[in-house]
Amino acid sequence: MSTDTPASGTAVPGTEERTALDGVREAAADLVAPVADAAHDAVETAHDAVEAVAETAHQVAEVTVAAAEVAETHAAVSTGARLGFFLDGLLHAAMGWAGLQIVWLGRSGSTADESGALTSIATSLGGRAVLWVGFVGFAVVTVWNLARAVTGRHCRTRLKRLEHAADGIAYATVAWAAAAFAIGAGQTSRDSTVGITRSLLALPGGVLLVIGTGLAVAGVGVFSVWSGLSRDFLVDLARRPGRVLVLVGIVGFVARGVAFGIVGLLFVIAAWTHDVSASTGIDGALRFLQDAPAGRYALAVVSAGLVAFGVYLMTRARHLRR
């Protein structure tokens, strides 16, 4: 009996079948090989691109930090920052004074916010020149705060760096407002805030955007209260002032925090009711206090606190920590 006979039920491919299978395998390999090579080349290209981007980002970061260190410690920047803080102190004192006028007279000669103070300056003798000086000072304070946020100089926590970044953005808006009033194109904080709220609500998901904005502003207020109560603001001074000025700083930061908290609340109310007129900035926040139970007294306390915050800023201008 021949040994080449296959077992029952088992098919042994013949020479032709094996040749066909080998041909299929070779054809498949020929098709896959270019694809595999292309995929390998793409991975290598992507890897090289990622490394190049990472290296560029690292170099940009190094240059940014070096520039921030120079900007932060430069004598001209320090001098400009002192000027900016002093002028901002005057603006906050004017805001608080306008709030006190609402308490005493039921009205104020100007809106109780930066725009009201800037309007008063613009309409005074030589006011436009003062506004341009203010623009320079606020712009330098913007650079100073952003530089400190980048370098972390004298910042004990990341939260402190975030505070400097937020302050940099805030001073940029004040600088812009000063320039706008200097050329006669300024608008009140109320109109500006209403316009921002309207624009955000018109976007997809606008309600959430406005609520998020309100929560962010309220968060700044909470941090301001914490900074006052914890005396964290003293780290920004070259030396510790007397007890009276420390108390002034505490009152000022807490009052500023309350005002920002109400501004944030008004954003949320505007989003919830779809009423853009509900979001009215610091002036609206102070008038909101006026209409609250015992609001006259609350408004008086917060307004006096804003004056105190202005005094602190002027103290900071004198004792700025470099």
FENRAGI-V90082 format. One line per field, one symbol per residue. ss: DSSP state (H for helix, E for strand, L for the rest). Layout:
# FENRAGI-V90082
ss: ???
This chain:
# FENRAGI-V90082
ss: LLLLLLLLLLLLLLHHHHHHHHHHHHHHHHHHHHHHHHHHHHHHHHHHHHHHHHHHHHHHHHHHHHHHHHHHHLHHHHHHHHHHHHHHHHHHHHHHHHHHHHHHHLLLLLLLLHHHHHHHHHLLLLHHHHHHHHHHHHHHHHHHHHHHHHHLLLLLLHHHHHHHHHHHHHHHHHHHHHHHHHLLLLLLHHHHHHHHHHHHHLLLLHHHHHHHHHHHHHHHHHHHHHHHHLLHHHHHELLLLLHHHHHHHHHHHHHHHHHHHHHHHHHHHHHHHLLHHHLLHHHHHHHHHHHLLLHHHHHHHHHHHHHHHHHHHHHHHHLELL
